[in-house]
Amino acid sequence: MISVTKELDAGLIVIPVPDICYGEYDSSIERIKIHTHKHTFYTTGSLIYWTTILNNSGYNFHKADRYHMINVDNIVEMDSKLRYVYFDEQPTEDSVVCKMAYHKFIKVSQELLKLNSRIVLT
């Protein structure tokens, strides 16, 4: 479980960590947006902090670039041309998607292909 808010300055609620698709730092509000399949939540701290804490708690998060961290266990498809990772089985216009830096994409895709044969690499 992770403590987040549904609105920027609302009260805390908890969500299950496995529900997280990715997190992104938004400098305009100085918060981390936590994206799930259905909602966006907010928390504070740094991406390095959250990536480290979540990994030390037994989850599998990676930095996607300087502003994003991804829950590797929720990736279902990786687009090597656009360097997008998809978290929905049937991607649509409203799908949860995150762009990755080139060098991070290569590293994560190689690791995932070794560990998880269900990942589609296009």
PyMOL commands that place a pseudoatom at each C-alpha (Angstrom):
pseudoatom trace, name=CA, resn=MET, resi=1, chain=A, elem=C, hetatm=0, pos=[0.000, 0.000, 0.000]
pseudoatom trace, name=CA, resn=ILE, resi=2, chain=A, elem=C, hetatm=0, pos=[1.097, 3.559, -0.688]
pseudoatom trace, name=CA, resn=SER, resi=3, chain=A, elem=C, hetatm=0, pos=[-0.334, 6.780, 0.737]
pseudoatom trace, name=CA, resn=VAL, resi=4, chain=A, elem=C, hetatm=0, pos=[-1.568, 9.228, -1.913]
pseudoatom trace, name=CA, resn=THR, resi=5, chain=A, elem=C, hetatm=0, pos=[-4.208, 11.898, -2.431]
pseudoatom trace, name=CA, resn=LYS, resi=6, chain=A, elem=C, hetatm=0, pos=[-6.957, 11.936, -5.061]
pseudoatom trace, name=CA, resn=GLU, resi=7, chain=A, elem=C, hetatm=0, pos=[-6.718, 15.714, -5.394]
pseudoatom trace, name=CA, resn=LEU, resi=8, chain=A, elem=C, hetatm=0, pos=[-3.657, 17.924, -4.930]
pseudoatom trace, name=CA, resn=ASP, resi=9, chain=A, elem=C, hetatm=0, pos=[-4.389, 18.995, -1.363]
pseudoatom trace, name=CA, resn=ALA, resi=10, chain=A, elem=C, hetatm=0, pos=[-6.952, 16.398, -0.295]
pseudoatom trace, name=CA, resn=GLY, resi=11, chain=A, elem=C, hetatm=0, pos=[-6.684, 13.925, 2.571]
pseudoatom trace, name=CA, resn=LEU, resi=12, chain=A, elem=C, hetatm=0, pos=[-4.587, 10.792, 2.353]
pseudoatom trace, name=CA, resn=ILE, resi=13, chain=A, elem=C, hetatm=0, pos=[-5.886, 7.500, 1.050]
pseudoatom trace, name=CA, resn=VAL, resi=14, chain=A, elem=C, hetatm=0, pos=[-4.006, 4.275, 0.385]
pseudoatom trace, name=CA, resn=ILE, resi=15, chain=A, elem=C, hetatm=0, pos=[-3.809, 2.331, -2.860]
pseudoatom trace, name=CA, resn=PRO, resi=16, chain=A, elem=C, hetatm=0, pos=[-2.222, -1.063, -3.550]
pseudoatom trace, name=CA, resn=VAL, resi=17, chain=A, elem=C, hetatm=0, pos=[1.255, -0.759, -5.062]
pseudoatom trace, name=CA, resn=PRO, resi=18, chain=A, elem=C, hetatm=0, pos=[0.537, -3.438, -7.719]
pseudoatom trace, name=CA, resn=ASP, resi=19, chain=A, elem=C, hetatm=0, pos=[-2.171, -1.115, -9.131]
pseudoatom trace, name=CA, resn=ILE, resi=20, chain=A, elem=C, hetatm=0, pos=[0.460, 1.497, -10.070]
pseudoatom trace, name=CA, resn=CYS, resi=21, chain=A, elem=C, hetatm=0, pos=[1.359, 1.617, -13.754]
pseudoatom trace, name=CA, resn=TYR, resi=22, chain=A, elem=C, hetatm=0, pos=[3.821, 4.487, -13.553]
pseudoatom trace, name=CA, resn=GLY, resi=23, chain=A, elem=C, hetatm=0, pos=[4.716, 7.653, -11.686]
pseudoatom trace, name=CA, resn=GLU, resi=24, chain=A, elem=C, hetatm=0, pos=[5.761, 10.989, -13.122]
pseudoatom trace, name=CA, resn=TYR, resi=25, chain=A, elem=C, hetatm=0, pos=[7.209, 14.086, -11.531]
pseudoatom trace, name=CA, resn=ASP, resi=26, chain=A, elem=C, hetatm=0, pos=[5.209, 17.196, -12.451]
pseudoatom trace, name=CA, resn=SER, resi=27, chain=A, elem=C, hetatm=0, pos=[7.325, 20.270, -11.750]
pseudoatom trace, name=CA, resn=SER, resi=28, chain=A, elem=C, hetatm=0, pos=[4.387, 22.656, -12.251]
pseudoatom trace, name=CA, resn=ILE, resi=29, chain=A, elem=C, hetatm=0, pos=[2.720, 21.293, -9.101]
pseudoatom trace, name=CA, resn=GLU, resi=30, chain=A, elem=C, hetatm=0, pos=[5.859, 19.916, -7.416]
pseudoatom trace, name=CA, resn=ARG, resi=31, chain=A, elem=C, hetatm=0, pos=[4.230, 16.521, -6.918]
pseudoatom trace, name=CA, resn=ILE, resi=32, chain=A, elem=C, hetatm=0, pos=[4.525, 13.018, -8.243]
pseudoatom trace, name=CA, resn=LYS, resi=33, chain=A, elem=C, hetatm=0, pos=[1.507, 11.834, -10.199]
pseudoatom trace, name=CA, resn=ILE, resi=34, chain=A, elem=C, hetatm=0, pos=[0.794, 8.157, -9.627]
pseudoatom trace, name=CA, resn=HIS, resi=35, chain=A, elem=C, hetatm=0, pos=[-1.048, 6.630, -12.601]
pseudoatom trace, name=CA, resn=THR, resi=36, chain=A, elem=C, hetatm=0, pos=[-3.177, 3.501, -12.295]
pseudoatom trace, name=CA, resn=HIS, resi=37, chain=A, elem=C, hetatm=0, pos=[-5.453, 2.009, -14.946]
pseudoatom trace, name=CA, resn=LYS, resi=38, chain=A, elem=C, hetatm=0, pos=[-8.390, 4.062, -13.694]
pseudoatom trace, name=CA, resn=HIS, resi=39, chain=A, elem=C, hetatm=0, pos=[-7.123, 7.100, -11.762]
pseudoatom trace, name=CA, resn=THR, resi=40, chain=A, elem=C, hetatm=0, pos=[-4.335, 9.580, -11.222]
pseudoatom trace, name=CA, resn=PHE, resi=41, chain=A, elem=C, hetatm=0, pos=[-3.203, 10.209, -7.642]
pseudoatom trace, name=CA, resn=TYR, resi=42, chain=A, elem=C, hetatm=0, pos=[-0.634, 12.544, -6.079]
pseudoatom trace, name=CA, resn=THR, resi=43, chain=A, elem=C, hetatm=0, pos=[2.202, 12.170, -3.599]
pseudoatom trace, name=CA, resn=THR, resi=44, chain=A, elem=C, hetatm=0, pos=[5.370, 14.004, -2.613]
pseudoatom trace, name=CA, resn=GLY, resi=45, chain=A, elem=C, hetatm=0, pos=[9.029, 13.044, -2.619]
pseudoatom trace, name=CA, resn=SER, resi=46, chain=A, elem=C, hetatm=0, pos=[11.430, 12.233, -5.407]
pseudoatom trace, name=CA, resn=LEU, resi=47, chain=A, elem=C, hetatm=0, pos=[11.253, 9.514, -8.039]
pseudoatom trace, name=CA, resn=ILE, resi=48, chain=A, elem=C, hetatm=0, pos=[14.576, 8.137, -6.849]
pseudoatom trace, name=CA, resn=TYR, resi=49, chain=A, elem=C, hetatm=0, pos=[13.190, 7.866, -3.315]
pseudoatom trace, name=CA, resn=TRP, resi=50, chain=A, elem=C, hetatm=0, pos=[9.985, 6.122, -4.418]
pseudoatom trace, name=CA, resn=THR, resi=51, chain=A, elem=C, hetatm=0, pos=[11.762, 3.799, -6.856]
pseudoatom trace, name=CA, resn=THR, resi=52, chain=A, elem=C, hetatm=0, pos=[14.200, 2.746, -4.129]
pseudoatom trace, name=CA, resn=ILE, resi=53, chain=A, elem=C, hetatm=0, pos=[11.553, 2.334, -1.412]
pseudoatom trace, name=CA, resn=LEU, resi=54, chain=A, elem=C, hetatm=0, pos=[9.199, 0.364, -3.655]
pseudoatom trace, name=CA, resn=ASN, resi=55, chain=A, elem=C, hetatm=0, pos=[11.993, -1.921, -4.886]
pseudoatom trace, name=CA, resn=ASN, resi=56, chain=A, elem=C, hetatm=0, pos=[13.189, -2.473, -1.299]
pseudoatom trace, name=CA, resn=SER, resi=57, chain=A, elem=C, hetatm=0, pos=[9.605, -3.502, -0.496]
pseudoatom trace, name=CA, resn=GLY, resi=58, chain=A, elem=C, hetatm=0, pos=[9.682, -6.280, -3.093]
pseudoatom trace, name=CA, resn=TYR, resi=59, chain=A, elem=C, hetatm=0, pos=[8.252, -4.504, -6.134]
pseudoatom trace, name=CA, resn=ASN, resi=60, chain=A, elem=C, hetatm=0, pos=[9.900, -4.016, -9.546]
pseudoatom trace, name=CA, resn=PHE, resi=61, chain=A, elem=C, hetatm=0, pos=[10.103, -0.341, -10.513]
pseudoatom trace, name=CA, resn=HIS, resi=62, chain=A, elem=C, hetatm=0, pos=[12.618, 1.276, -12.889]
pseudoatom trace, name=CA, resn=LYS, resi=63, chain=A, elem=C, hetatm=0, pos=[13.347, 4.859, -13.802]
pseudoatom trace, name=CA, resn=ALA, resi=64, chain=A, elem=C, hetatm=0, pos=[12.058, 5.390, -17.359]
pseudoatom trace, name=CA, resn=ASP, resi=65, chain=A, elem=C, hetatm=0, pos=[13.747, 8.780, -17.674]
pseudoatom trace, name=CA, resn=ARG, resi=66, chain=A, elem=C, hetatm=0, pos=[14.407, 11.734, -15.390]
pseudoatom trace, name=CA, resn=TYR, resi=67, chain=A, elem=C, hetatm=0, pos=[10.676, 12.378, -14.843]
pseudoatom trace, name=CA, resn=HIS, resi=68, chain=A, elem=C, hetatm=0, pos=[9.111, 8.887, -14.888]
pseudoatom trace, name=CA, resn=MET, resi=69, chain=A, elem=C, hetatm=0, pos=[9.279, 5.571, -13.036]
pseudoatom trace, name=CA, resn=ILE, resi=70, chain=A, elem=C, hetatm=0, pos=[7.488, 2.472, -14.310]
pseudoatom trace, name=CA, resn=ASN, resi=71, chain=A, elem=C, hetatm=0, pos=[6.084, -0.609, -12.641]
pseudoatom trace, name=CA, resn=VAL, resi=72, chain=A, elem=C, hetatm=0, pos=[7.810, -3.228, -14.771]
pseudoatom trace, name=CA, resn=ASP, resi=73, chain=A, elem=C, hetatm=0, pos=[5.441, -5.967, -13.594]
pseudoatom trace, name=CA, resn=ASN, resi=74, chain=A, elem=C, hetatm=0, pos=[2.488, -4.195, -15.249]
pseudoatom trace, name=CA, resn=ILE, resi=75, chain=A, elem=C, hetatm=0, pos=[4.020, -3.713, -18.712]
pseudoatom trace, name=CA, resn=VAL, resi=76, chain=A, elem=C, hetatm=0, pos=[2.231, -5.708, -21.411]
pseudoatom trace, name=CA, resn=GLU, resi=77, chain=A, elem=C, hetatm=0, pos=[3.747, -4.152, -24.553]
pseudoatom trace, name=CA, resn=MET, resi=78, chain=A, elem=C, hetatm=0, pos=[6.798, -2.123, -25.530]
pseudoatom trace, name=CA, resn=ASP, resi=79, chain=A, elem=C, hetatm=0, pos=[7.015, -0.090, -28.744]
pseudoatom trace, name=CA, resn=SER, resi=80, chain=A, elem=C, hetatm=0, pos=[10.671, 0.042, -29.770]
pseudoatom trace, name=CA, resn=LYS, resi=81, chain=A, elem=C, hetatm=0, pos=[10.101, 2.690, -32.451]
pseudoatom trace, name=CA, resn=LEU, resi=82, chain=A, elem=C, hetatm=0, pos=[8.349, 5.228, -30.205]
pseudoatom trace, name=CA, resn=ARG, resi=83, chain=A, elem=C, hetatm=0, pos=[9.886, 3.916, -26.938]
pseudoatom trace, name=CA, resn=TYR, resi=84, chain=A, elem=C, hetatm=0, pos=[6.456, 3.691, -25.307]
pseudoatom trace, name=CA, resn=VAL, resi=85, chain=A, elem=C, hetatm=0, pos=[5.477, 1.122, -22.724]
pseudoatom trace, name=CA, resn=TYR, resi=86, chain=A, elem=C, hetatm=0, pos=[1.842, 0.064, -22.532]
pseudoatom trace, name=CA, resn=PHE, resi=87, chain=A, elem=C, hetatm=0, pos=[0.048, -1.212, -19.459]
pseudoatom trace, name=CA, resn=ASP, resi=88, chain=A, elem=C, hetatm=0, pos=[-3.237, -2.322, -21.058]
pseudoatom trace, name=CA, resn=GLU, resi=89, chain=A, elem=C, hetatm=0, pos=[-3.831, -5.654, -22.781]
pseudoatom trace, name=CA, resn=GLN, resi=90, chain=A, elem=C, hetatm=0, pos=[-5.807, -3.985, -25.592]
pseudoatom trace, name=CA, resn=PRO, resi=91, chain=A, elem=C, hetatm=0, pos=[-4.278, -0.502, -26.070]
pseudoatom trace, name=CA, resn=THR, resi=92, chain=A, elem=C, hetatm=0, pos=[-6.737, 2.232, -27.043]
pseudoatom trace, name=CA, resn=GLU, resi=93, chain=A, elem=C, hetatm=0, pos=[-6.578, 6.027, -27.236]
pseudoatom trace, name=CA, resn=ASP, resi=94, chain=A, elem=C, hetatm=0, pos=[-7.283, 6.150, -23.491]
pseudoatom trace, name=CA, resn=SER, resi=95, chain=A, elem=C, hetatm=0, pos=[-4.701, 3.537, -22.544]
pseudoatom trace, name=CA, resn=VAL, resi=96, chain=A, elem=C, hetatm=0, pos=[-2.139, 4.175, -19.852]
pseudoatom trace, name=CA, resn=VAL, resi=97, chain=A, elem=C, hetatm=0, pos=[1.175, 4.661, -21.643]
pseudoatom trace, name=CA, resn=CYS, resi=98, chain=A, elem=C, hetatm=0, pos=[4.588, 6.015, -20.686]
pseudoatom trace, name=CA, resn=LYS, resi=99, chain=A, elem=C, hetatm=0, pos=[7.494, 7.153, -22.872]
pseudoatom trace, name=CA, resn=MET, resi=100, chain=A, elem=C, hetatm=0, pos=[11.012, 6.056, -21.958]
pseudoatom trace, name=CA, resn=ALA, resi=101, chain=A, elem=C, hetatm=0, pos=[14.491, 7.402, -22.581]
pseudoatom trace, name=CA, resn=TYR, resi=102, chain=A, elem=C, hetatm=0, pos=[16.347, 5.425, -25.268]
pseudoatom trace, name=CA, resn=HIS, resi=103, chain=A, elem=C, hetatm=0, pos=[19.030, 3.944, -22.997]
pseudoatom trace, name=CA, resn=LYS, resi=104, chain=A, elem=C, hetatm=0, pos=[16.478, 3.037, -20.302]
pseudoatom trace, name=CA, resn=PHE, resi=105, chain=A, elem=C, hetatm=0, pos=[14.188, 1.443, -22.903]
pseudoatom trace, name=CA, resn=ILE, resi=106, chain=A, elem=C, hetatm=0, pos=[16.995, -0.808, -24.170]
pseudoatom trace, name=CA, resn=LYS, resi=107, chain=A, elem=C, hetatm=0, pos=[17.959, -1.875, -20.652]
pseudoatom trace, name=CA, resn=VAL, resi=108, chain=A, elem=C, hetatm=0, pos=[14.401, -2.600, -19.501]
pseudoatom trace, name=CA, resn=SER, resi=109, chain=A, elem=C, hetatm=0, pos=[13.371, -4.355, -22.728]
pseudoatom trace, name=CA, resn=GLN, resi=110, chain=A, elem=C, hetatm=0, pos=[16.386, -6.687, -22.592]
pseudoatom trace, name=CA, resn=GLU, resi=111, chain=A, elem=C, hetatm=0, pos=[15.701, -7.494, -18.955]
pseudoatom trace, name=CA, resn=LEU, resi=112, chain=A, elem=C, hetatm=0, pos=[12.001, -8.079, -19.542]
pseudoatom trace, name=CA, resn=LEU, resi=113, chain=A, elem=C, hetatm=0, pos=[12.492, -10.306, -22.546]
pseudoatom trace, name=CA, resn=LYS, resi=114, chain=A, elem=C, hetatm=0, pos=[14.724, -12.548, -20.421]
pseudoatom trace, name=CA, resn=LEU, resi=115, chain=A, elem=C, hetatm=0, pos=[12.273, -12.651, -17.510]
pseudoatom trace, name=CA, resn=ASN, resi=116, chain=A, elem=C, hetatm=0, pos=[8.813, -12.377, -18.990]
pseudoatom trace, name=CA, resn=SER, resi=117, chain=A, elem=C, hetatm=0, pos=[7.769, -13.992, -22.225]
pseudoatom trace, name=CA, resn=ARG, resi=118, chain=A, elem=C, hetatm=0, pos=[4.289, -12.377, -22.139]
pseudoatom trace, name=CA, resn=ILE, resi=119, chain=A, elem=C, hetatm=0, pos=[5.721, -8.953, -23.022]
pseudoatom trace, name=CA, resn=VAL, resi=120, chain=A, elem=C, hetatm=0, pos=[5.079, -7.943, -26.624]
pseudoatom trace, name=CA, resn=LEU, resi=121, chain=A, elem=C, hetatm=0, pos=[7.955, -6.005, -28.161]
pseudoatom trace, name=CA, resn=THR, resi=122, chain=A, elem=C, hetatm=0, pos=[6.964, -4.203, -31.353]
for i in range(1, 122): cmd.bond("trace and resi %d" % i, "trace and resi %d" % (i + 1))
show_as sticks, trace
zoom trace
